[in-house]
Amino acid sequence: MDTCIACGACGAAAPDIYDYDDEGIAFVILDDNQGTQEVPEELEEDMIDAFEGCPTDSIKVADESFDGDALKYE
């Protein structure tokens, strides 16, 4: 997501969901940030913690797949 400032908050809250590229920009490990894979139920609480803790609102959450276009839910 273009708004990520590489603060590390999401990875701290949900290390099994988020990792960082060479510039420190976060991405979802499950599907390389495409929004095509559902977060496993056992990780949903961590995902919500990361979502709520993101200072730039870069994390998008929806009930259905983004299919690579998270902006369609804005």
VEXLUMLO-117791 format. One record per residue: x, y, z of N, C-alpha, C in turn; residue in one letter. Coordinates in steps of 0.001 Angstrom, whole numbers, padded with zeros to 6 digits, always signed. Example, Ala and Ser with C-alpha at 12.3 -4.5 7.8 and 13.67 -1.06 7.14 Angstrom:
2
+013190-005690+007800+012300-004500+007800+013200-003300+007800A +012850-002250+007080+013670-001060+007140+012900+000030+007870S 
***
This chain:
74
+000853-001165+000000+000000+000000+000000+000897+001225+000000M +000589+002205-000793+001403+003410-000943+001472+004265+000306D +000583+004072+001255+000563+004920+002442+001394+004380+003598T +001929+003184+003476+002745+002590+004533+003993+003442+004754C +004295+003719+006040+005475+004520+006378+006572+003674+007012I +006451+002367+006943+007463+001440+007452+007705+001610+008945A +006636+001816+009709+006781+002029+011152+006966+000725+011928C +006540-000404+011356+006700-001694+012011+005580-002090+012954G +004553-001268+013079+003463-001563+014016+002719-002844+013652A +002455-003063+012376+001684-004241+011977+002460-005530+012234C +003746-005519+011932+004562-006702+012168+004708-007023+013640G +004718-005994+014476+004780-006206+015920+003478-006810+016433A +002355-006364+015893+001043-006854+016320+000705-008212+015717A +001164-008455+014491+000779-009674+013771+001952-010211+012946A +002979-010727+013612+004173-011183+012887+003945-012379+011965P +002866-013124+012181+002559-014255+011302+001784-013829+010065D +001405-012552+010005+000645-012038+008871+001477-011077+008030I +002260-010215+008685+002982-009149+007980+004489-009354+008015Y +005124-009015+006912+006577-008976+006801+006919-007686+006071D +008201-007456+005813+008640-006194+005219+009539-006436+004019Y +009408-005553+003015+010283-005638+001850+011613-004947+002170D +012472-004803+001174+013804-004227+001381+013775-002784+001866D +012692-002064+001599+012560-000677+002061+011820-000587+003396E +011442-001726+003956+010724-001727+005222+009225-001581+005089G +008730-001605+003854+007294-001482+003609+006624-002833+003886I +005546-002793+004646+004861-004018+005049+004066-004638+003905A +003975-005966+003951+003106-006695+003030+002556-007919+003743F +001425-008427+003255+000803-009617+003822+001529-010840+003279V +002035-011653+004174+002800-012846+003812+001938-013854+003055I +000679-014006+003455-000193-015058+002925-000368-015025+001417L -000420-013827+000832-000704-013734-000604+000073-012607-001286D +001209-012261-000706+002067-011207-001256+001293-009907-001476D +000431-009600-000501-000289-008323-000465-001356-008160-001546N -001889-009249-002061-002895-009160-003114-004333-009163-002598Q -004529-009525-001339-005884-009535-000794-006741-010662-001325G -006100-011756-001718-006840-012881-002280-007025-014022-001289T -006261-014020-000198-006324-015099+000784-006971-014617+002074Q -007834-015427+002613-008470-015120+003890-007466-015343+005019E -007460-014452+005986-006603-014618+007155-007189-015752+007992V -006356-016717+008380-006868-017831+009180-007521-017335+010474P -008553-018031+010889-009329-017627+012063-008449-017418+013293E -007442-018263+013463-006592-018154+014649-005712-016895+014638E -005623-016222+013494-004835-014990+013388-005699-013732+013282L -007009-013892+013308-007899-012737+013120-007723-011669+014195E -007543-012063+015451-007366-011076+016521-006090-010257+016296E -005006-010934+015888-003762-010220+015580-003965-009258+014413D -004715-009702+013400-004980-008844+012248-005733-007582+012667M -006736-007738+013518-007507-006584+013987-006617-005655+014813I -005741-006223+015643-004804-005390+016407-003916-004578+015468D -003429-005211+014405-002587-004503+013430-003393-003427+012707A -004597-003760+012297-005490-002812+011623-005732-001578+012495F -006076-001808+013748-006366-000699+014660-005117+000104+015021E -003943-000536+014968-002709+000140+015346-001970+000815+014213G -002445+000665+012986-001757+001264+011837-001975+002780+011845C -000893+003564+011976-001054+005020+012072-001477+005698+010774P -001358+005005+009651-001707+005615+008362-002933+004970+007718T -003606+004092+008448-004779+003381+007918-004475+002660+006606D -003269+002119+006510-002859+001403+005299-003443+000002+005223S -003836-000558+006340-004376-001913+006372-005871-001864+006072I -006286-002657+005110-007699-002738+004722-008249-004093+005152K -009458-004100+005678-010112-005327+006122-011495-005377+005484V -011844-006536+004948-013156-006708+004316-013639-008135+004536A -014905-008347+004320-015491-009676+004468-015254-010568+003257D -014815-009984+002148-014544-010766+000943-013209-010354+000343E -012728-011130-000587-011430-010909-001220-011337-009548-001901S -010144-008952-001829-009872-007709-002553-009530-007996-004010F -009124-009233-004299-008685-009622-005642-007652-008649-006193D -006710-008257-005342-005627-007383-005781-005976-005913-005822G -007204-005528-005429-007622-004126-005498-008276-003706-004182D -007452-003480-003155-007969-003104-001839-008692-001770-001869A -008373-000931-002820-008993+000394-002886-010469+000345-003255L -010949-000796-003780-012361-000877-004148-013273-000816-002927K -012715-000950-001731-013513-000887-000507-013422+000456+000190Y -012803+001428-000421-012708+002756+000193-013869+003619-000191E 
***
